[in-house]
Structure formats: structure tokens, C-alpha cells
Amino acid sequence: MDPPFLEKYKSLFNDYTTVSKDKDDSLMNASDECELPLIDLQRLTLEHSEREQCVKEIKQAASEWGFLQVVNHGIPQEMLKSLQYEQRKAFQHPFREKAEDNILNLSANSYRWGNPRATCLRQLAWSEAFHVPLTDISRIGDAYKSLSASIGAFTTTANALAKGVAEILAENLGVSSTFFEENCPEETSYLRMNRYPPCPFSSEVFGLMPHTDSSFLTVINQDQIGGLQLLKNGRWINVKPNPEALVINIGDLFQALSNDVYKSIKHRVLAPQQVERFSLAFFYCPTYETVIESSIKPSKYKEFTFREFMMQIQSDLKATGDKVGVSRFLL
């Protein structure tokens, strides 16, 4: 069922020598491990002082880390376990069926693996994914009703969670109180189901290359294998999995909207050596026509639409093989 990484990228492995090897191999094995700031969202329902302290901690984590983890987030563990089970079943199909037969009946190119633009091993992603625009949920075939139902239930609650956190973070930024309600209908977001197969070259390739997210916020549910790392103060740090918590991170759009009050932090996933790893990521995104403009003056960024942002990303990927991101729109 694994994608044919060695066959597809044979030339990259053949070209891999000690001479051409990335000089900074230490980056593949971060020595520090951290527990992200842990926020109990139930405190938002308590008396004023307790709620305000919770809000302060959310904003502080977003400002200092760009990442936080949340408990009592409103998404039942049973719902997460159900989706994890259905996700595993979908990935267990033979590779040919996933790649050629479009078993889930999703839009074109929804099943993704590796990196077709890779020119060296450090650009190869040793992973596969189902990229599911929420408008595609209704397209999932009758043979996968349980998966469709699980995705629908999860994305509805994840959307409400992301919207609530986004509105808290936007307080005092000059953003309209109805901005996210008006510009981020549920169908404009998407879900990515990831699988990281065991990798015999885990010291040489990434499970997912260093990147930032092209969203307002991303809600992540990961298993307990570990492998997620974030870049903090110039060092890669291992994020310790918490079985009770979901991870939320700031995306590029919020960095621009907040005028750098919150940062979209570069992160990556290591390829597991002996076991497979699974994760889910819900990307909270606006309509393509939504204008991203900071109300904090002087603004560091020129205004742009989400469509312009995504088109710039595709242009950069085609030209360089890499995403440049929000820095493209700096004034």
C-alpha cells in the first residue's frame, strides 16, 4: 500500500553522496523537546476574570510560539477516534487504487505523495495524503459513508473551534467582529489526512518538509508517535504529543492580518523509521475574494486577496520548488 518512493525518486537516491549531503544534518534530530502552552478552553465559560486570563494565555502563546495546544475544545474523543479509524482504512488500500482509481471520488489531485518538484532528498516528502476540500465531502462514494460522516462531524466542530479562537486572537487588532463569520464559511476550509510510512532513510528525508501554513489557523490532531517539530529561536524543537489535546497554529494569513503580532512559524515532520504515523490537519481558510489587510498602521504588508496569495505560492513553487509565503507581500 506504500507509495513507490524508491522507484519514483531513484535518481535522487543515486545522486545522494557524502559530498552532496546537507551539511546541517543535526537539524534532522532536534535535541530539545517541548510541551506547547496548554490552554483549557472551558475557562472561557467561567467568570470574567478567569475568562480574561484564558484569553491572555491564548494570545500570549500565539504571539510567543505561534503554536498552542487546547483541551476541553468541544471535539469529543470518540469523534476523533472514529475519524482516525476511517482514515487508516482509507490508506490501507493498494497504492494503485489510491493514486489511479480515486477511490474516494474526490477532486483531481486530492491524493498526494512525495514531491514531484523535488530536486534533492531534502525536498522529498516521505508521506501520502488525502487533501479534502470541504466541498468534496458530499462527493465521497457510498462505499465510504462512514468516512464521509466522520469527516463531516469533525470538520463542523473543528470549524467552530477555529472560528472561536480566531475571534479571540483578533480582539484589539481593529478587525471587524463579523470578519470571520462573513469571510470564512465552512466550505472554504479543507482537511488533510496524512500518513507517514516507515522510512529506511529517516535521517535523510523529511516526512513533511519545513513550511508555514497558508491559512488563518490550522487545527491538528496527531497520534502519539511524535515527529512534529517547530522552529523557535533558530532551533528545531520536538513537539511532545499530548493524547488529550489538539494543536492549533497560526497561519500566514493571520500573520499579515495581525501585522506580525502573531507569527506563522515554520514547522516540519520527521519521517518515522520503523512505524507508520498518522495526523489530521484542518485548515481554516477564507473565500478566494477575501481581502487580507491589517488595521494596525503603519502596515507591514500590502493588501491582497486570498486568491492572489495562493496564485503567488503556485508561481513560486513552479519557479523555485519552494514556497516563499507571506513575505512576498511585505511593503
C-alpha positions in Angstrom: 0.0 0.0 0.0 3.0 2.3 0.4 3.8 4.7 -2.5 6.8 3.7 -4.6 9.2 6.3 -3.2 12.4 4.5 -4.1 11.3 3.7 -7.7 9.9 7.2 -8.4 12.9 9.1 -6.9 15.6 6.6 -7.8 17.8 9.3 -9.3 17.7 11.4 -6.1 18.8 8.4 -4.1 21.5 7.5 -6.6 22.8 11.1 -6.6 22.9 11.1 -2.8 26.6 11.1 -1.7 28.5 12.2 1.3 29.7 15.1 -0.7 26.2 16.3 -1.6 24.7 15.6 1.7 23.2 18.5 3.6 25.9 19.9 5.9 23.4 20.6 8.6 22.4 17.0 9.4 22.0 17.9 13.1 18.7 19.7 12.1 17.2 16.3 11.5 17.5 15.3 15.1 16.4 18.2 17.4 17.7 17.6 20.9 15.1 19.8 22.7 11.6 18.6 23.4 8.8 21.0 24.5 5.3 20.8 25.6 3.4 23.6 23.9 1.4 26.1 26.1 -1.6 24.1 27.2 -4.9 26.0 27.3 -8.1 24.7 28.9 -10.8 26.3 26.8 -13.5 25.5 29.4 -12.2 28.5 31.2 -13.7 30.7 28.6 -17.1 29.9 30.0 -16.2 30.8 33.6 -16.4 34.2 35.4 -15.0 37.3 33.8 -11.5 37.3 35.5 -10.9 33.6 34.6 -12.1 34.1 31.0 -9.8 37.1 30.6 -6.8 35.2 31.9 -7.5 32.4 29.5 -7.8 34.9 26.6 -4.5 36.4 27.7 -2.8 33.0 27.6 -4.2 32.2 24.2 -2.8 35.4 22.8 0.5 35.1 24.5 1.0 31.5 23.1 0.1 32.7 19.6 2.5 35.6 19.9 5.5 33.9 21.5 5.2 30.4 20.0 2.8 30.6 17.0 1.5 27.3 18.4 -0.7 26.2 21.3 -2.5 23.1 22.4 -6.0 23.1 23.7 -8.1 20.7 25.9 -11.9 20.8 26.5 -12.1 22.1 22.9 -15.5 20.7 22.1 -14.5 17.9 19.9 -15.3 14.5 21.6 -12.5 11.9 21.7 -15.0 9.4 20.3 -15.3 11.6 17.2 -11.6 11.8 16.8 -11.1 8.1 17.3 -13.8 7.3 14.7 -12.1 9.5 12.1 -8.7 8.1 12.9 -10.1 4.6 12.3 -11.7 5.5 9.0 -8.6 7.4 7.9 -6.4 4.3 8.5 -8.9 2.1 6.5 -8.7 4.6 3.5 -4.9 4.5 3.4 -4.8 0.7 3.6 -5.9 0.3 0.0 -3.3 -0.7 -2.6 -1.3 2.3 -3.9 -2.6 1.9 -7.4 -6.2 2.2 -6.2 -5.4 5.4 -4.2 -3.4 7.0 -7.0 -5.2 5.9 -10.1 -8.7 4.8 -9.2 -9.6 7.8 -7.0 -11.3 5.5 -4.5 -12.8 8.4 -2.5 -14.2 10.2 -5.7 -12.5 13.5 -4.7 -11.4 16.3 -6.9 -8.4 15.8 -9.2 -5.0 15.6 -7.4 -6.6 15.1 -4.0 -4.4 12.1 -3.3 -0.8 13.3 -3.0 2.5 11.7 -2.1 6.2 12.6 -2.3 7.1 15.8 -4.0 7.1 15.9 -7.9 9.2 19.0 -7.8 12.0 17.6 -5.6 15.5 18.0 -6.9 17.3 16.6 -3.8 16.4 14.3 -1.0 15.8 17.2 1.4 12.9 18.3 -0.8 11.3 14.8 -0.8 8.3 14.3 1.5 8.1 10.7 2.7 4.3 10.8 3.2 1.0 10.4 1.5 -2.2 12.4 2.0 -5.8 12.8 1.1 -6.4 16.6 0.6 -10.2 17.1 1.1 -11.8 20.4 0.3 -14.9 20.6 2.4 -17.0 21.0 -0.8 -15.9 17.5 -1.7 -17.3 15.7 1.3 -20.6 15.1 -0.4 -18.7 13.5 -3.4 -17.3 10.7 -1.3 -18.8 7.5 -2.6 -21.4 5.3 -0.9 -18.7 2.7 -0.1 -17.2 5.2 2.3 -20.2 6.5 4.1 -18.6 6.1 7.5 -15.6 8.1 6.4 -17.8 10.8 4.9 -19.8 11.0 8.1 -16.7 11.1 10.3 -15.1 13.9 8.2 -18.3 15.9 8.2 -18.8 15.7 12.0 -15.1 16.6 12.7 -14.9 19.5 10.3 -18.1 21.1 11.6 -16.7 21.1 15.1 -13.2 22.0 14.1 -14.5 24.9 12.1 -16.4 26.2 15.2 -13.2 25.8 17.3 -11.1 27.6 14.8 -13.6 30.4 14.4 -13.8 30.9 18.2 -10.0 31.0 18.6 -9.7 33.3 15.6 -12.2 35.8 17.0 -10.3 35.9 20.3 -7.0 36.5 18.6 -8.5 39.3 16.5 -9.7 41.3 19.5 -8.0 44.6 19.7 -6.5 44.3 16.2 -9.1 46.5 14.6 -10.7 43.6 12.9 -14.4 43.6 12.4 -16.2 41.4 14.9 -18.0 39.8 12.0 -14.9 39.4 9.8 -14.6 35.6 10.2 -18.3 35.0 10.1 -18.6 36.8 6.8 -15.4 35.6 5.1 -14.8 32.1 6.3 -17.9 29.9 5.6 -17.2 26.3 6.4 -17.0 25.1 2.8 -13.9 27.3 2.1 -11.7 25.3 4.5 -10.2 21.9 3.9 -9.0 18.8 5.7 -5.8 16.9 5.0 -5.4 13.3 6.2 -1.7 12.4 6.4 0.1 9.1 6.6 3.8 8.7 7.1 5.0 5.2 6.2 8.1 3.7 7.8 11.1 5.2 6.1 14.5 3.4 5.8 16.2 6.7 5.1 14.6 8.7 8.0 17.9 10.6 8.6 18.0 11.8 5.0 14.4 12.8 4.1 11.6 14.6 5.8 8.1 13.2 6.4 6.9 16.8 5.6 9.4 19.5 4.6 9.8 22.7 6.6 6.9 25.0 5.8 4.3 27.5 7.0 0.6 27.1 6.6 -1.4 29.1 4.1 -4.4 29.5 6.4 -5.7 31.7 9.2 -5.4 28.9 11.7 -4.7 25.1 11.5 -6.1 22.6 13.9 -4.0 19.4 14.2 -4.8 16.0 15.7 -1.8 13.7 15.7 -1.2 10.3 17.1 1.4 9.6 19.8 4.3 8.6 17.6 5.8 12.1 17.5 7.8 13.8 14.8 6.2 17.2 14.6 8.9 19.9 15.1 8.7 23.7 15.1 11.4 26.3 14.6 11.9 28.5 17.7 14.7 31.0 18.2 16.6 29.4 15.4 16.4 25.9 16.8 14.2 22.9 15.8 12.2 21.7 18.8 10.3 18.4 19.1 6.6 18.9 20.0 5.7 16.3 22.6 2.4 14.7 21.7 -0.5 15.1 24.2 -3.2 12.5 23.8 -5.9 14.8 25.3 -5.0 17.9 23.3 -5.4 19.3 19.8 -2.6 21.5 18.4 -3.5 24.9 16.9 -1.0 27.0 14.9 -1.0 30.4 13.3 -1.1 30.5 9.5 0.3 33.1 7.1 -3.0 34.9 6.7 -3.2 35.7 10.4 0.4 36.9 10.4 -0.4 39.5 7.8 -3.8 40.4 9.3 -2.2 41.0 12.7 0.7 42.9 11.3 3.2 40.4 12.8 1.6 40.4 16.3 1.2 36.7 15.7 3.7 34.7 13.6 3.3 31.9 11.2 6.0 29.6 12.4 7.9 27.2 10.2 7.4 23.6 11.1 8.1 20.1 9.7 7.6 16.4 10.3 10.3 13.8 10.6 9.9 10.6 8.7 9.4 7.7 11.1 11.9 4.9 10.8 10.1 1.8 11.9 6.4 2.7 12.4 3.7 4.5 10.5 2.4 7.8 11.7 -1.0 9.5 11.2 -2.3 13.0 11.6 -5.2 15.2 10.6 -5.0 18.9 9.8 -8.0 21.2 9.4 -7.1 24.4 7.6 -9.3 27.4 8.5 -9.4 29.4 5.3 -11.4 32.3 3.8 -13.1 32.7 0.4 -10.7 33.5 -2.5 -12.1 37.0 -2.7 -11.4 37.8 0.9 -9.1 40.8 1.3 -6.3 40.5 3.9 -5.4 43.9 5.2 -4.0 44.9 8.6 -5.8 47.6 10.5 -2.6 48.3 12.5 -0.7 51.2 11.0 1.8 51.5 9.6 1.0 48.2 7.9 4.0 46.0 7.1 2.0 44.3 4.3 0.2 45.5 1.2 -3.4 44.3 1.0 -4.0 41.1 -1.0 -6.8 38.7 -1.7 -6.5 35.0 -0.7 -6.7 34.2 -4.4 -3.6 36.4 -5.1 -1.8 34.8 -2.2 -2.4 31.2 -3.5 -1.5 32.2 -7.0 1.8 33.6 -5.8 2.5 30.4 -3.9 1.9 28.3 -7.0 4.1 30.7 -9.1 6.9 30.4 -6.6 6.6 26.6 -6.4 6.8 26.3 -10.1 9.8 28.7 -10.4 11.9 27.5 -7.4 10.3 24.4 -6.0 9.7 26.2 -2.7 7.0 28.3 -1.1 8.0 31.9 -0.2 4.9 32.8 1.6 3.7 36.0 3.2 7.0 37.8 2.9 6.1 38.2 -0.8 3.6 40.8 0.3 5.8 42.9 2.5 5.8 46.7 1.7 
